């Protein structure tokens, strides 16, 4: 993996470096001089890019006045393995596009995901028949086969089966359930899969029906995913919003964007059906696809 590729642990480490610099009251340039590097390298580290040796990391912490051994170990843990190369070049991992790799890595470290979606069932909730139908018109290449693409999509769902899985909550527009992918058989399998997922204690599903009165509180104007990643350090958790448009993926972490999406989440989750109501709604959609 090139050093410039961002990962969850790199972003968390960057937050800790920024935290130490801010608490000490020095500039990035002054902090850079402490370990004989450049201000641009410190800025890159703070933004989740680049890499730093264990020795330089411990030296930077010490010279900034952070001598607690437990804290230094937390920093080293964030640095450990966050620079591995080749991970994305083997097996089905090759199927993840470069701009999606950060999301996949964040999902592995998150303890909470909240997502509002339209038109398409989100990847973490897709059944294998649905995934296959989605990729049916996207044949594999010499580098990445069709089976690699399918395996890559399904592998993301492994986080739901971890010993300590994240809490995931989705608000799905009814369009996700009605928009046919493949045929009726595929959709029956998908809706049945959603019903089963909704019974897991860490998976919370809500549907926004077409019949919900339109207005500022109810529509999902555009899909978004909010990701919360806990940190072993002192800077607090990492919070990001993932948004996807035509040919563009963005990761937002500024306070204004986070606040706007928190407000949007409050509106759609409060307006959507409750969990048990959603399960009953899914059962009715399943019956429609059986007709």
C-alpha positions as CSV (number, residue, x, y, z in Angstrom):
1,X,0.0,0.0,0.0
2,X,1.6,3.3,-1.0
3,X,2.4,5.5,2.0
4,X,0.0,8.2,0.7
5,X,-3.0,5.9,1.0
6,X,-5.0,6.9,4.1
7,X,-6.3,4.3,6.6
8,X,-8.3,4.5,9.7
9,X,-5.3,4.1,12.0
10,X,-3.4,6.8,10.1
11,X,-6.3,9.2,10.5
12,X,-6.5,8.4,14.2
13,X,-2.7,8.9,14.6
14,X,-2.9,12.2,12.7
15,X,-5.5,13.4,15.2
16,X,-3.3,12.5,18.1
17,X,-0.3,14.3,16.5
18,X,-2.5,17.4,16.0
19,X,-3.8,17.1,19.6
20,X,-0.3,17.0,21.0
21,X,0.8,20.0,18.9
22,X,-2.3,22.0,19.9
23,X,-2.0,21.2,23.6
24,X,1.7,22.2,23.6
25,X,0.9,25.5,21.8
26,X,3.6,25.2,19.1
27,X,3.3,25.5,15.4
28,X,3.5,22.6,12.9
29,X,6.8,24.0,11.8
30,X,8.2,24.1,15.3
31,X,7.0,20.6,15.9
32,X,8.7,19.5,12.7
33,X,12.1,20.8,13.9
34,X,11.9,18.7,17.0
35,X,12.3,15.6,14.9
36,X,14.3,17.2,12.1
37,X,11.6,17.0,9.4
38,X,9.5,19.5,7.4
39,X,6.3,21.3,8.2
40,X,4.7,19.7,5.1
41,X,5.5,16.2,6.4
42,X,3.8,17.0,9.8
43,X,0.8,18.4,7.9
44,X,0.7,15.2,5.8
45,X,0.8,13.1,8.9
46,X,-2.1,15.0,10.5
47,X,-4.2,14.5,7.3
48,X,-3.7,10.7,7.5
49,X,-1.0,10.5,4.8
50,X,2.7,9.6,4.9
51,X,4.3,7.6,7.6
52,X,6.5,8.1,10.7
53,X,9.0,5.7,12.3
54,X,8.4,4.5,15.8
55,X,11.5,6.3,17.0
56,X,10.4,9.6,15.5
57,X,6.9,9.2,16.9
58,X,8.1,8.5,20.5
59,X,10.6,11.4,20.2
60,X,8.0,13.8,19.0
61,X,5.7,12.9,21.9
62,X,8.4,13.2,24.4
63,X,9.7,16.6,23.1
64,X,6.1,17.9,23.1
65,X,5.9,16.9,26.8
66,X,3.8,13.7,26.5
67,X,5.9,11.3,28.6
68,X,3.1,9.0,29.8
69,X,4.2,5.5,28.7
70,X,0.6,4.3,28.3
71,X,-0.1,7.2,25.9
72,X,3.1,6.5,23.9
73,X,2.1,2.8,23.6
74,X,-1.3,4.0,22.3
75,X,0.5,6.1,19.7
76,X,2.7,3.2,18.7
77,X,-0.4,0.9,18.4
78,X,-2.0,3.4,16.0
79,X,1.3,3.5,14.0
80,X,1.7,-0.3,14.0
81,X,0.8,-2.0,10.7
82,X,-0.8,1.2,9.3
83,X,1.8,1.4,6.6
84,X,1.6,-2.2,5.3
85,X,2.1,-2.5,1.6
86,X,0.5,-5.0,-0.8
87,X,-2.7,-5.6,1.2
88,X,-4.9,-4.1,-1.6
89,X,-3.0,-6.1,-4.3
90,X,-3.9,-9.6,-3.3
91,X,-7.0,-11.7,-3.7
92,X,-10.4,-10.0,-3.8
93,X,-8.9,-6.9,-2.2
94,X,-7.8,-5.9,-5.7
95,X,-11.4,-5.3,-6.5
96,X,-11.8,-2.3,-4.2
97,X,-11.2,0.9,-6.1
98,X,-8.6,3.3,-4.6
99,X,-11.2,5.8,-3.4
100,X,-13.3,3.0,-1.7
101,X,-10.3,1.5,0.2
102,X,-10.5,4.1,3.0
103,X,-14.2,3.3,3.6
104,X,-13.5,-0.5,3.7
105,X,-10.7,0.1,6.3
106,X,-12.9,2.5,8.3
107,X,-15.6,-0.2,8.5
108,X,-13.1,-2.6,10.0
109,X,-12.4,-0.2,12.9
110,X,-15.7,1.5,13.5
111,X,-18.0,0.9,16.4
112,X,-21.0,2.7,14.9
113,X,-22.3,3.3,11.4
114,X,-25.4,5.3,10.5
115,X,-26.5,5.5,6.9
116,X,-29.4,6.9,4.9
117,X,-29.8,5.3,1.5
118,X,-32.0,5.6,-1.7
119,X,-32.5,3.4,-4.7
120,X,-30.0,0.7,-4.0
121,X,-29.6,-1.6,-0.9
122,X,-26.3,-0.6,0.7
123,X,-23.4,-3.0,0.4
124,X,-23.3,-4.0,4.0
125,X,-26.8,-5.3,3.7
126,X,-26.7,-7.0,0.3
127,X,-27.4,-10.7,-0.2
128,X,-25.2,-12.7,-2.5
129,X,-27.9,-13.0,-5.3
130,X,-28.3,-9.2,-5.2
131,X,-24.6,-8.7,-5.4
132,X,-24.3,-11.0,-8.3
133,X,-27.2,-9.3,-10.1
134,X,-25.5,-5.9,-9.5
135,X,-22.3,-7.1,-11.1
136,X,-23.8,-9.2,-13.9
137,X,-23.2,-6.4,-16.4
138,X,-19.7,-5.6,-15.1
139,X,-17.6,-8.5,-16.4
140,X,-14.2,-9.1,-14.8
141,X,-10.9,-8.1,-16.3
142,X,-7.5,-9.7,-16.5
143,X,-6.6,-8.2,-13.1
144,X,-10.0,-8.5,-11.3
145,X,-12.5,-11.3,-12.0
146,X,-16.2,-11.1,-11.5
147,X,-15.9,-13.5,-8.6
148,X,-13.3,-11.2,-7.0
149,X,-15.8,-8.3,-7.2
150,X,-18.5,-10.4,-5.6
151,X,-16.2,-11.7,-2.9
152,X,-15.0,-8.1,-2.2
153,X,-18.5,-6.8,-1.7
154,X,-19.6,-9.7,0.6
155,X,-16.3,-9.6,2.6
156,X,-17.2,-6.2,3.9
157,X,-20.1,-7.8,5.8
158,X,-17.6,-9.7,8.0
159,X,-17.7,-6.8,10.4
160,X,-21.2,-7.8,11.4
161,X,-20.0,-11.1,12.6
162,X,-17.1,-10.0,14.8
163,X,-17.0,-10.8,18.5
164,X,-17.6,-7.2,19.2
165,X,-19.5,-6.0,16.1
166,X,-20.3,-2.3,15.4
167,X,-23.8,-1.0,15.9
168,X,-25.1,-0.3,12.4
169,X,-28.3,1.7,11.7
170,X,-29.8,2.2,8.3
171,X,-32.7,4.3,7.0
172,X,-33.7,2.9,3.6
173,X,-36.0,4.7,1.3
174,X,-38.7,2.4,0.0
175,X,-37.1,2.8,-3.4
176,X,-34.2,0.6,-2.1
177,X,-36.8,-2.2,-1.7
178,X,-38.9,-1.6,-4.8
179,X,-36.1,-0.9,-7.4
180,X,-35.6,-4.3,-9.0
181,X,-32.1,-5.7,-9.2
182,X,-32.0,-8.8,-11.2
183,X,-35.5,-10.4,-11.1
184,X,-38.2,-11.1,-8.5
185,X,-36.4,-14.1,-7.2
186,X,-33.3,-12.0,-6.5
187,X,-35.5,-9.4,-4.7
188,X,-37.2,-12.0,-2.6
189,X,-33.9,-13.3,-1.4
190,X,-32.8,-9.7,-0.7
191,X,-35.8,-8.7,1.3
192,X,-35.7,-12.0,3.2
193,X,-32.1,-11.3,4.0
194,X,-33.0,-7.8,5.3
195,X,-35.6,-9.3,7.6
196,X,-33.1,-11.8,9.0
197,X,-30.5,-9.0,9.5
198,X,-33.1,-6.8,11.3
199,X,-33.3,-9.4,14.0
200,X,-29.7,-9.0,14.9
201,X,-29.1,-7.0,18.1
202,X,-26.5,-4.8,16.4
203,X,-28.4,-4.1,13.2
204,X,-31.2,-1.5,13.2
205,X,-33.2,-1.1,10.1
206,X,-35.8,1.6,9.3
207,X,-37.7,2.2,6.1
208,X,-38.9,5.6,4.8
209,X,-42.1,4.7,3.0
210,X,-43.2,6.5,-0.2
211,X,-46.4,7.3,1.7
212,X,-44.6,9.4,4.3
213,X,-45.7,13.0,3.8
214,X,-43.1,15.0,1.9
215,X,-41.5,17.9,3.7
216,X,-38.2,19.0,5.2
217,X,-38.3,16.4,7.9
218,X,-38.9,13.2,5.8
219,X,-37.2,12.8,2.5
220,X,-33.7,11.4,2.1
221,X,-32.4,14.0,-0.3
222,X,-29.1,12.3,-0.9
223,X,-27.5,9.2,0.6
224,X,-24.8,9.5,3.2
225,X,-23.0,7.4,5.8
226,X,-21.7,8.6,9.2
227,X,-18.8,6.6,10.6
228,X,-17.6,6.7,14.2
229,X,-14.2,5.2,15.0
230,X,-13.0,5.0,18.7
231,X,-9.5,6.0,19.5
232,X,-7.1,4.6,22.2
233,X,-5.5,8.0,22.4
234,X,-6.5,11.4,23.9
235,X,-7.8,13.2,20.8
236,X,-11.2,11.6,20.9
237,X,-13.0,9.4,18.3
238,X,-12.7,9.9,14.6
239,X,-16.0,11.0,13.0
240,X,-16.4,11.1,9.2
241,X,-19.3,11.4,6.7
242,X,-19.0,9.4,3.5
243,X,-20.9,10.8,0.5
244,X,-20.9,9.4,-3.0
245,X,-21.9,11.1,-6.2
246,X,-21.4,10.6,-9.9
247,X,-17.8,9.6,-10.3
248,X,-16.9,11.1,-6.9
249,X,-16.4,9.9,-3.4
250,X,-15.8,12.3,-0.5
251,X,-14.9,11.9,3.1
252,X,-16.1,14.9,5.2
253,X,-14.7,15.6,8.7
254,X,-15.1,19.4,9.3
255,X,-17.5,20.5,12.1
256,X,-20.0,22.2,9.8
257,X,-20.4,19.1,7.6
258,X,-20.7,16.8,10.6
259,X,-23.3,19.0,12.2
260,X,-25.4,19.2,9.0
261,X,-25.4,15.5,8.6
262,X,-26.2,14.9,12.3
263,X,-29.3,17.1,11.8
264,X,-30.2,15.3,8.6
265,X,-29.9,12.0,10.4
266,X,-32.1,13.1,13.2
267,X,-34.8,14.2,10.7
268,X,-34.8,11.0,8.6
269,X,-34.5,8.5,11.5
270,X,-37.3,10.2,13.4
271,X,-39.5,10.3,10.4
272,X,-38.9,6.7,9.3
273,X,-40.8,3.6,10.5
274,X,-39.8,2.2,13.9
275,X,-37.8,-1.1,13.9
276,X,-40.8,-3.5,14.4
277,X,-42.9,-1.5,11.9
278,X,-40.0,-1.7,9.4
279,X,-39.9,-5.5,9.8
280,X,-43.6,-5.8,9.1
281,X,-43.2,-3.5,6.1
282,X,-40.4,-5.7,4.8
283,X,-42.7,-8.7,5.1
284,X,-45.3,-6.9,3.1
285,X,-42.8,-6.1,0.3
286,X,-41.7,-9.7,0.3
287,X,-45.3,-10.8,-0.3
288,X,-45.5,-8.3,-3.2
289,X,-42.5,-9.9,-4.8
290,X,-44.1,-13.4,-4.4
291,X,-47.1,-12.5,-6.4
